[in-house]
Amino acid sequence: MLLVTGASGHLGSLIHAGLVERGLAPLAGTRTPGRFGDAGRGVDFDDPAGPDLAGVRVLVLVSAGYGEDDVVLARHDRAIAAAERHGVRHVVYTSLIGAGDHLAFALAHRWTERRLRESRLGWTILRNGLYAELFGQLAAPVGGAVTAPFGAGALAAVARQDLADAAVRVAADPAAHHGRTYELTGSVALTAAGLAAELGVPYRPESLGVRRAALSGAGLLPFQPAMLMSIYSATAGGFLGRTHGDLARLLARPPRDPMPVAVAAAGQVPPR
């Protein structure tokens, strides 16, 4: 039996749908299992008893990274402990690109990778690059210009659908990917100036300080501004622009061009 956690989320839902298309009948692990009918299973990472993984042999563990580090570490530890307890044979974990160690949300991913490697489970780690959709949203025009403080840095962004497709391929044949760690980026690196040109607006990056002040009044959760600011500064500092070939090899095709994906996402953000 195969189960995908976070099946109600953006990435998890795409992975689950891809596995369904392959005829693999995956379970949809979610806090709202009713929306998936007989394929739904209640999975709550915050339950002290751990999620119910009875009968599961392959687990696609989509990061439950929406929280402070201590919260995320506890969630992932419960999931891996439950996998060990219930006899799961292989865990496919959606992690963060190796170059992302400068990002404020990297710690929980690296801790989870180590926890998996030290477990008695089979595992594959998918180090996902930052979404092209996220880049488009963060660089959406404000007042007729792109003002996001990405500087002249580039980001090897990747379409979320490509990451889902890669996860589907691994989960469909986990033995072929046992003990492997893949670095999954797009094939080209995007810049905010390039996105602005595609949108037909100027690029006038504001300072990190100005952007931080704007985020502090945006009604975000306490941990979110630091996460977003780290994306801006790590990109501007030139740490996130390297591309890798693992995604193309996993997909057996070129990755999608991330620029149209980012442009579409930027256009969906209401003007401010």
N, C-alpha and C positions, 0 to 999 in steps of 0.2 A: 504494500500500500504506500502511496506517495501523498505527502501533505505539504501544502504551501502556507506558511504563516503570513499574516498581513494581507490576506487575499482581498480585503476591502480597500486597500491602499492603491496608489497609482502604479507602483512597480509590481506589487504582489498580484494585483488583478490581471495585469498583462501576462505575468508568468503563468498564472492559473489558466487563463484563457488559451495560452499557447499549448499547454499540456493537454487541455481538453481537445484542442484541434488535432493533436496527435493520437487521440483515442486512448489516453493513459488513465482516464477517470481519476484525477487527483482529488483529494479532499481539500476543501477551502477552510483553512484555519483562520478564525476571526472572532472578534467579540460579538459579532452580529451574524451568527450562522444561518439564521432563518432565511436570509436573502438568497442563499445558495441551495435551499431545499435539502434533499437527501445528501448532497455533496458537502454540506456545511458541517463543521465541527467547532464547538466553542473552544477557543484558545485564548487564555488570559495570562499574560506574562507576569501580571502583578499578583496572581494567586500564590500565596506562600507554599501551597502544595505542588505548584508547578503545573504546566499544561498537560492535558491528557493526550499522550502520544501512543496509546495502546494500539498495537497492530501496525504501526507506521514502520516502514523499512527504509524509506528515503525521505528525508526532511529538507525542504528548502526553507532555510531560516533567513527571512528578510529582516534586516536589522530593525529593532524596535528602538531606534535612536532618538525618539522625540522626548527628551528629558535631560535632566542633569546626569553627569557621568555615573554617580552612585546608583541612580535609578536604572540606567541602561545596563550597567554591569550586573546588577541583581537580576534583571529580566533575562539577560542572556545566560547567566549562570543557571537560573531555574530551567531554561529551555534545554541547555546541554545536559544538565543533570537528569532531566526527565528523559532525554534521548538515551542516555546510558542506562537508566533504570528500566525502560520499556523495550530495550533491545533494538533500537534503531541502528541500522547498519551503516548509513552514510548521511552526512550533513553537508548540504551545499549552502554556504554562507555568503551573503551579499555584503562585502566589506567596502573599504575606501581605498582608492588608488594610493600606491606607495609614496608618491610624491606629495601626498596630502598630509604628511606628518606635521606640517606647519599649521594645519587647520585646527580650530578649537574643538572640533568633534572627533578628532582622530583617536584619542586615547581609548575610547570604548571599543573601537574597531580592533585596535592592536591587542587589547586585552582579550577580546573574544577569539581572535586568531590564536593567541597563545593557549587559551583554555581548550580550544579544539585540538591543537597539536599535542597537548599533554593528556588528552582524553584517550579512551580506548575505542573511539569511533573512527570509522572511515570519514574522510572529509575532502572537500574541495573549496578553495577560497576564491571568490570572484571579487577582485579589487576594482570596484566600479569608479570610473571617472565621474566628475560632476556633470549633471544633466545639462544638455543644451537648452532645455526648457527653463531651467533655473537661471542660466546665464541671461536668456532673453528677458526674463522677468526682472532680474536685478538691474539690467541695463536699459530697461524701458525708458523712453523719453519722458522728461519732466520739463514742462514749460517750453516745449518745442525743441529740446536738445537732449542728447544723452549726457547725463551728468554723473553717472556712476564712477567712483574713484578707482578704476582699474588701471589707470596710468597707461603706459605703452605695453603693458604685459599681455601675454596671450594665455588662453585657457584651452586645453585639449578636451573640449566638451564632447559629450556623446549623447545621442538620442536615447531616451528612456526605452523605446521599443527595441533597440538593438541590444541593450543590456538584458531585457526580458528574453529576447530570442536566444541569447547566449546561455542564460540560466536554464532555459527549456532544453537546450541541447545537452547540457551537462546532466541535468536531472533525469533525462530520458536514458542515459547510459553512464551512470556514475562510476562504474568500475573502470571505464576508460580514462577517467580524470582523477583517480584516487591519488591523494597526496599532492595535488597540483595547486599552485597559486597563479592566477592569471591577472595581468594588468590590462584593464579594459578601458581604452580611451577611443575617441573619434580618430579619424585618419588625418584631420587637419586641426590646427589650433586657431581659435577665434580671438579677435580683439574687439574691444568696445568701439574703437574707431571704425573698424570694418563693419560692425553691425550698424553703427550710425549711418555710414554711407549707404548700406542696403536700405535703411529706413528713410533715407533722403533728408536727414537732419544733421546739424553739426554735433561734434563731440566736444564738450566743454567740461572735463572732469573736475568735480569739486574736491576739496581736501577730505582726508579721512576724518578729520575733526568735525567738519560740517556734516558729513554723512552720519557720524555717530550721534551727533546732537539730534538729527532728524529721526533716527531710529529710537532714541530714548523717549520720544513722545508719540510713537506709532502704536502704542498699545500691545507691544510684543511681550511674550513671556520673558522672565528675567534672564534666562540663558541664551535667548535667541540673538540679541544684538551682537554679542561676542562672536557667535558662530558666523553671522553674516559679515562682520567686519574682518574676520580672518580670511574669508574668501576674497574680499577686495584686496587686502594687503598682500596675501600670498600670490595672487595673480599679478598685481603690480610689481611685486618683487621678483617675478620671473621664475617662480617655482612650479607652476602648473601647466607649462606649455609643451612638455615633452609628449609625443605620441608613441604608441606601441602597436605592434602587429598582432598581439594575441587575439583581439576581437575578430579581425578578419579571418584568422586561422580557425577560430571556433565556429564562426558563421559560415565559413567556406564561401564567402562573398565579401565585397567591400562594404564597410559600414556606411550608413546613410550620411549624406552631407549634413553636418550639424547646423550650418548657417540658416537654411530655410526653416528649420525647427526653432531656432532661437528667434528668428524674425517673426514667426507666427506667434510665439509666446509673448514677445514684446508688444505685439499688436493687441493682445488680449488683456493687457493691463490697463485699467482705466486711467486717462490722463490726470495729472495732478497739477 
